[in-house]
Amino acid sequence: MKISNPASNQTLIETQAFKALLSYGVPQVVVLHKERLTLVNSKKYSNTTSKHRNAAVRNYAPSNFTTIEASPSEIQEVTGLECQ
C-alpha cells in the first residue's frame, strides 16, 4: 500500500486492487483496476470536496473504465475505507 498527499486536504491510497482519492479523509473516487470501474462518491459535501472529486476523476480515472456513482457504504464495502 502506498499513501501520498497530492495536495492540501487530499490523500491518495494506492494498492494492487484499487487507487482511492480521499478528500478531508473521506473516499471520493475509487478506481478498481481488475473490475475496470471508477466509483464516484454520490454524497454531496462541500464545494471544495466537489472540486477534489471532479479533479480526481479527470486525473486518475482511465477513460476506458466505466464510471458509476456509489454510496459511501458501497465504497466502504468494496475498499474497507471508512466513509463518513
C-alpha positions in Angstrom: 0.0 0.0 0.0 1.3 3.4 -0.9 -0.1 6.6 0.7 0.7 10.1 -0.6 -0.7 13.6 -0.3 -1.0 15.1 -3.8 -2.5 18.4 -2.5 -3.7 20.0 0.7 -6.5 18.0 2.4 -6.2 15.2 -0.1 -4.8 11.7 0.3 -4.1 9.2 -2.4 -4.1 5.5 -1.4 -2.8 3.0 -3.9 -3.0 -0.8 -3.6 -2.8 -3.6 -6.1 -6.6 -3.7 -6.2 -7.5 0.0 -6.3 -6.5 3.6 -6.2 -8.6 5.9 -4.0 -8.6 9.7 -3.6 -9.7 10.9 -0.2 -10.8 14.5 0.4 -10.8 15.5 4.1 -10.4 11.8 4.9 -13.5 10.6 3.0 -13.1 8.5 -0.1 -14.4 10.4 -3.1 -13.1 8.5 -6.1 -12.0 4.8 -6.2 -10.5 3.3 -9.4 -10.9 -0.5 -9.3 -8.2 -1.9 -11.6 -9.4 -5.5 -12.1 -13.1 -4.6 -12.5 -12.3 -1.7 -14.8 -14.6 0.6 -12.8 -14.4 4.0 -11.3 -16.6 4.6 -8.3 -17.5 8.2 -7.5 -19.0 9.1 -4.1 -22.6 10.2 -4.7 -23.0 12.0 -1.4 -22.7 15.8 -1.6 -20.1 17.5 0.6 -18.6 21.0 0.4 -17.7 22.9 -2.8 -14.0 22.1 -2.2 -14.7 18.4 -1.9 -16.6 18.5 -5.2 -13.6 20.2 -6.8 -11.3 17.5 -5.4 -13.7 14.7 -6.7 -14.0 16.2 -10.2 -10.3 16.7 -10.5 -9.6 13.1 -9.3 -12.0 11.7 -12.0 -10.1 13.7 -14.6 -6.6 12.8 -13.3 -6.9 9.2 -12.0 -9.8 7.5 -13.8 -8.8 5.9 -17.1 -11.1 6.9 -20.0 -11.9 3.3 -20.9 -13.2 2.4 -17.4 -16.9 2.6 -16.6 -17.7 5.4 -14.1 -20.6 4.9 -11.7 -21.9 6.8 -8.7 -21.7 4.8 -5.5 -23.0 5.5 -2.0 -20.4 5.9 0.8 -21.5 2.5 2.2 -20.8 0.8 -1.2 -17.4 2.4 -1.3 -16.7 1.2 2.2 -17.8 -2.3 1.4 -15.6 -2.6 -1.6 -12.4 -1.0 -0.3 -12.7 -1.3 3.5 -12.0 2.5 3.7 -14.3 4.2 6.3 -16.7 6.7 4.8 -18.4 9.3 7.0 
